[in-house]
Amino acid sequence: MTEKTANQMTKRLNGKDLFNKYGILMVFLILFVLLTLITNTFFTSRNLINVLKQVSINGIISVGMMCVLLTGGIDLSVGSIVALSGIVATTFAHPGEYPVIVPIILGVLAGAACGVVNGTLVAFLNLPAFIATLGMLSVASGVALVLSKGRPISNLSEQFRYIGGGTILGLPILIYILAAVFLIGYLILSWTKFGRYLYAIGGNEDAAKASGLSVARIKLFVYMISGICAGLAGTVLASRINAGQPNSGEGYELDAIAAVVIGGTSLNGGIGKVSGTILGVLIVGVINNGMDLLNISSYYQKIVKGSIIVLAVLLDRITKNKNK
């Protein structure tokens, strides 16, 4: 091998490493610049804040979804849990009945309970995650309809509505909640033993068991975390739309999976970063916002979202095969 050939190979490797590290950021920046050029309203402070508000619910869900995917699982029930938690929270959020902390806690606990059921089915009863969470999707949706009698729950207290509609220092409270969830997710995955355990289980579950990890218990906690995130998202969403809607979580599982996979988390587990998930959430949000600004039909938006997931998974497969 000549020195010239060696230098060319080194440059190719450096370019590949550069794309692996910053490819998602490049995609986000390209989308950002493109929408700025083709629309008059995208790059305005009002619209950018609106984008952050729109992605806040999906962002909260995506942190829990990422934890599940890191272990090699999946949670298809998060959308229904969002709806159920919103119904539970708004049931106790009427004016003059309970302090605002009560509906918040009960909404999150409803999500946590669903997550515990998912975790028990997957970790201790060895049901495939796809089947267990698909079942919970239907059950949670049905319970939400039963509790609400199929109607929206309205007449909410001002304190509860402030969560989704208030501002602090000019920024919506939703953005602060989203930032806090991302920060907690980053700290858990990057600085705790529990976070390292998730990567270990997703990388090689048999090796994790052989090293003494309680894989079943960890998986139970992972699905509970996903449920807690969905419960918080459902409570916040109900506050934002000023009602508990039994079908309000429809499609959120698709957005969350899309955001996490686009962000570089592998569906096979063991690979993923919170920073990538943040970018994935922003990319999905910017695409949704851009299609709205361009008056693209919601029917086509669903096609775009599904295509994005397929392309992201294909890219993940191609990258893994090349690295072998």
C-alpha positions as CSV (number, residue, x, y, z in Angstrom):
1,M,0.0,0.0,0.0
2,T,1.4,3.3,-1.1
3,E,1.5,6.4,1.2
4,K,-1.0,8.2,-1.1
5,T,-3.5,5.3,-0.8
6,A,-3.1,5.1,2.9
7,N,-3.8,8.9,3.2
8,Q,-6.9,8.5,1.0
9,M,-8.2,5.7,3.2
10,T,-7.5,7.7,6.3
11,K,-9.5,10.7,4.9
12,R,-12.4,8.4,4.1
13,L,-12.4,7.0,7.6
14,N,-12.3,10.5,9.1
15,G,-15.2,11.5,6.9
16,K,-17.2,8.5,8.0
17,D,-16.4,9.1,11.6
18,L,-17.4,12.8,11.1
19,F,-20.7,11.8,9.6
20,N,-21.4,9.2,12.4
21,K,-20.8,11.9,15.0
22,Y,-22.4,14.9,13.4
23,G,-24.7,13.5,10.7
24,I,-27.9,14.1,12.7
25,L,-26.8,17.7,13.5
26,M,-26.1,18.2,9.8
27,V,-29.5,17.0,8.8
28,F,-31.1,19.3,11.3
29,L,-29.2,22.3,10.1
30,I,-30.0,21.6,6.5
31,L,-33.7,21.3,7.3
32,F,-33.5,24.5,9.3
33,V,-31.9,26.5,6.6
34,L,-34.1,25.0,3.9
35,L,-37.3,25.9,5.7
36,T,-36.0,29.4,6.4
37,L,-35.4,29.9,2.7
38,I,-38.7,28.5,1.4
39,T,-41.0,30.0,4.0
40,N,-41.4,33.5,5.4
41,T,-42.6,32.6,8.8
42,F,-40.4,29.7,9.9
43,F,-37.4,31.7,11.2
44,T,-39.4,33.9,13.5
45,S,-39.2,34.0,17.3
46,R,-42.9,33.3,17.6
47,N,-42.7,30.2,15.3
48,L,-39.5,28.8,16.9
49,I,-41.1,29.0,20.3
50,N,-44.1,27.4,18.9
51,V,-42.0,24.5,17.6
52,L,-40.5,24.0,21.0
53,K,-44.0,23.9,22.5
54,Q,-45.1,21.4,19.9
55,V,-42.1,19.1,20.5
56,S,-42.4,19.3,24.3
57,I,-44.9,16.4,24.6
58,N,-43.0,14.2,22.2
59,G,-39.7,15.1,23.8
60,I,-40.9,14.0,27.2
61,I,-42.2,10.7,25.8
62,S,-39.0,10.1,23.8
63,V,-36.8,10.0,26.8
64,G,-38.7,7.1,28.2
65,M,-38.9,5.5,24.8
66,M,-35.1,5.8,24.4
67,C,-34.6,3.9,27.7
68,V,-36.8,1.1,26.5
69,L,-35.1,0.9,23.1
70,L,-31.6,0.8,24.8
71,T,-32.5,-2.5,26.4
72,G,-33.7,-3.9,23.0
73,G,-37.4,-3.5,23.8
74,I,-40.2,-1.2,22.5
75,D,-43.2,0.5,24.0
76,L,-46.2,0.9,21.7
77,S,-48.6,1.9,24.5
78,V,-47.2,5.4,25.2
79,G,-49.9,7.1,23.1
80,S,-52.7,5.5,25.0
81,I,-51.0,6.1,28.3
82,V,-50.8,9.8,27.4
83,A,-54.6,9.8,26.9
84,L,-55.3,7.8,30.1
85,S,-53.1,10.0,32.2
86,G,-54.7,13.1,30.9
87,I,-58.1,11.8,31.8
88,V,-57.0,10.8,35.3
89,A,-55.3,14.2,35.9
90,T,-58.2,16.3,34.6
91,T,-60.7,14.3,36.7
92,F,-59.1,15.8,39.8
93,A,-58.3,19.2,38.3
94,H,-61.6,21.0,38.7
95,P,-61.6,24.4,40.4
96,G,-61.7,24.4,44.2
97,E,-61.5,20.6,44.6
98,Y,-57.8,19.6,45.0
99,P,-54.4,21.3,45.1
100,V,-52.8,21.3,41.6
101,I,-50.2,18.8,42.8
102,V,-52.8,16.1,43.2
103,P,-53.9,15.8,39.5
104,I,-50.2,16.0,38.5
105,I,-49.2,13.2,40.8
106,L,-52.2,11.0,39.9
107,G,-51.6,11.5,36.2
108,V,-48.0,10.5,36.5
109,L,-48.9,7.5,38.8
110,A,-51.4,6.3,36.2
111,G,-48.6,6.2,33.6
112,A,-46.3,4.5,36.1
113,A,-48.9,1.8,36.8
114,C,-49.2,1.1,33.1
115,G,-45.5,0.9,32.8
116,V,-45.2,-1.5,35.7
117,V,-47.8,-3.8,34.1
118,N,-45.8,-3.6,30.8
119,G,-42.5,-4.3,32.6
120,T,-44.0,-7.3,34.5
121,L,-45.3,-8.9,31.3
122,V,-42.1,-8.4,29.5
123,A,-39.5,-9.0,32.2
124,F,-41.1,-11.6,34.4
125,L,-43.7,-13.4,32.2
126,N,-41.4,-13.3,29.1
127,L,-44.0,-11.8,26.7
128,P,-42.5,-10.1,23.7
129,A,-42.4,-6.4,24.2
130,F,-44.3,-5.8,21.0
131,I,-47.2,-8.0,22.2
132,A,-47.3,-6.8,25.8
133,T,-47.3,-3.1,24.9
134,L,-49.7,-3.5,22.0
135,G,-52.1,-5.1,24.5
136,M,-51.6,-2.2,26.9
137,L,-52.2,0.2,24.0
138,S,-55.7,-1.2,23.7
139,V,-56.4,-1.6,27.4
140,A,-55.3,2.0,28.3
141,S,-57.3,3.4,25.5
142,G,-60.4,1.5,26.6
143,V,-59.9,2.6,30.3
144,A,-59.6,6.2,29.2
145,L,-62.9,5.9,27.3
146,V,-64.6,4.3,30.2
147,L,-63.4,6.9,32.8
148,S,-64.4,9.8,30.5
149,K,-67.5,8.1,29.2
150,G,-66.2,8.9,25.7
151,R,-66.4,12.7,26.3
152,P,-63.8,15.4,27.0
153,I,-63.3,16.4,30.6
154,S,-63.2,20.2,30.8
155,N,-63.7,23.0,33.4
156,L,-60.2,22.8,34.8
157,S,-58.6,25.0,37.5
158,E,-56.5,28.0,36.5
159,Q,-53.5,26.5,38.4
160,F,-53.7,23.3,36.3
161,R,-54.1,25.2,33.0
162,Y,-51.1,27.4,33.9
163,I,-48.8,24.3,33.6
164,G,-49.4,24.1,29.8
165,G,-50.2,27.7,29.1
166,G,-48.1,29.8,31.5
167,T,-44.7,31.4,30.9
168,I,-41.6,32.1,33.0
169,L,-39.2,34.9,31.9
170,G,-41.0,35.0,28.6
171,L,-40.6,31.3,27.8
172,P,-43.5,28.7,28.1
173,I,-43.3,26.4,31.1
174,L,-43.5,23.5,28.7
175,I,-40.0,24.3,27.5
176,Y,-38.6,24.2,31.1
177,I,-40.4,20.9,31.8
178,L,-38.9,19.4,28.6
179,A,-35.4,20.7,29.4
180,A,-35.7,19.2,33.0
181,V,-36.7,15.8,31.6
182,F,-33.8,15.8,29.1
183,L,-31.4,16.8,31.8
184,I,-32.6,14.0,34.2
185,G,-32.4,11.5,31.3
186,Y,-28.9,12.6,30.5
187,L,-27.7,12.4,34.1
188,I,-29.2,8.9,34.5
189,L,-27.8,7.4,31.3
190,S,-24.4,9.1,31.5
191,W,-23.6,9.2,35.2
192,T,-25.3,6.4,37.0
193,K,-24.8,2.6,37.2
194,F,-28.4,2.2,36.2
195,G,-27.7,3.9,32.9
196,R,-24.7,1.7,32.3
197,Y,-26.8,-1.3,33.0
198,L,-29.2,-0.3,30.2
199,Y,-26.4,-0.2,27.7
200,A,-25.1,-3.5,28.9
201,I,-28.4,-5.3,28.6
202,G,-29.0,-3.9,25.2
203,G,-25.5,-4.8,24.1
204,N,-25.6,-8.4,25.3
205,E,-28.3,-9.5,27.6
206,D,-26.8,-12.9,28.2
207,A,-23.5,-11.4,29.2
208,A,-25.3,-8.9,31.5
209,K,-27.0,-11.9,33.2
210,A,-23.7,-13.7,33.5
211,S,-22.2,-10.7,35.2
212,G,-24.8,-10.7,37.9
213,L,-27.2,-8.0,36.8
214,S,-30.8,-8.4,37.7
215,V,-32.0,-8.0,34.1
216,A,-35.7,-8.6,34.8
217,R,-35.8,-6.0,37.6
218,I,-34.0,-3.5,35.5
219,K,-36.4,-4.0,32.6
220,L,-39.3,-3.5,35.0
221,F,-37.9,-0.2,36.0
222,V,-37.2,0.8,32.4
223,Y,-40.9,0.3,31.4
224,M,-42.0,2.1,34.5
225,I,-39.8,5.0,33.5
226,S,-41.4,5.0,30.0
227,G,-44.8,5.0,31.7
228,I,-43.9,7.9,34.0
229,C,-42.7,9.9,31.0
230,A,-45.9,9.2,29.1
231,G,-47.9,10.0,32.3
232,L,-46.2,13.3,32.7
233,A,-46.6,14.1,29.0
234,G,-50.3,13.2,29.2
235,T,-50.8,15.5,32.2
236,V,-49.0,18.4,30.5
237,L,-50.9,17.9,27.3
238,A,-54.2,18.0,29.1
239,S,-53.2,21.2,30.7
240,R,-52.1,22.6,27.3
241,I,-55.3,21.8,25.5
242,N,-57.4,22.7,28.5
243,A,-59.2,19.3,28.5
244,G,-58.8,15.6,29.1
245,Q,-59.4,14.0,25.7
246,P,-59.7,10.2,25.6
247,N,-58.1,10.1,22.2
248,S,-55.5,12.8,22.7
249,G,-52.4,10.5,22.6
250,E,-53.1,9.1,19.2
251,G,-50.0,8.8,17.1
252,Y,-47.5,9.8,19.8
253,E,-45.9,6.4,19.9
254,L,-45.1,6.8,16.2
255,D,-43.5,10.3,16.7
256,A,-41.5,9.1,19.7
257,I,-40.1,6.0,18.0
258,A,-39.3,8.2,14.9
259,A,-37.5,10.8,17.0
260,V,-35.5,8.2,19.0
261,V,-34.5,6.2,16.0
262,I,-33.6,9.3,14.0
263,G,-31.5,10.4,16.9
264,G,-29.3,7.3,16.5
265,T,-30.7,4.9,19.1
266,S,-30.5,1.4,17.7
267,L,-33.7,-0.8,17.7
268,N,-31.4,-3.7,18.6
269,G,-30.4,-1.9,21.9
270,G,-27.1,-0.8,23.4
271,I,-26.5,2.3,21.3
272,G,-27.9,5.8,21.8
273,K,-27.4,9.2,23.4
274,V,-29.8,11.7,24.9
275,S,-28.2,14.4,22.7
276,G,-29.1,12.4,19.6
277,T,-32.7,12.0,20.9
278,I,-32.9,15.8,21.4
279,L,-31.9,16.3,17.8
280,G,-34.3,13.6,16.7
281,V,-37.2,15.3,18.5
282,L,-36.3,18.6,17.0
283,I,-36.0,17.1,13.5
284,V,-39.5,15.5,13.8
285,G,-40.9,18.8,15.2
286,V,-39.3,20.9,12.5
287,I,-40.6,18.6,9.7
288,N,-44.1,18.7,11.2
289,N,-44.0,22.5,11.5
290,G,-42.6,22.9,8.0
291,M,-45.3,20.7,6.5
292,D,-47.9,22.7,8.3
293,L,-46.4,26.0,7.1
294,L,-46.3,24.7,3.6
295,N,-50.0,23.6,3.9
296,I,-49.2,19.9,3.2
297,S,-52.1,17.6,4.0
298,S,-52.1,15.7,7.2
299,Y,-52.6,12.5,5.1
300,Y,-49.2,13.1,3.4
301,Q,-47.6,14.0,6.8
302,K,-48.4,10.4,8.0
303,I,-46.7,9.0,4.9
304,V,-43.6,11.2,5.6
305,K,-43.4,10.1,9.2
306,G,-43.6,6.4,8.3
307,S,-41.0,6.8,5.6
308,I,-38.7,8.6,8.0
309,I,-38.8,5.7,10.5
310,V,-38.1,3.1,7.7
311,L,-35.2,5.2,6.4
312,A,-33.7,5.7,9.8
313,V,-33.9,1.9,10.6
314,L,-32.3,1.1,7.2
315,L,-29.5,3.6,7.9
316,D,-29.0,2.0,11.3
317,R,-28.7,-1.5,9.6
318,I,-26.4,-0.3,6.9
319,T,-24.1,1.4,9.4
320,K,-23.9,-1.7,11.6
321,N,-23.2,-4.0,8.7
322,K,-20.3,-1.7,7.5
323,N,-18.8,-1.6,11.0
324,K,-18.7,-5.4,11.2
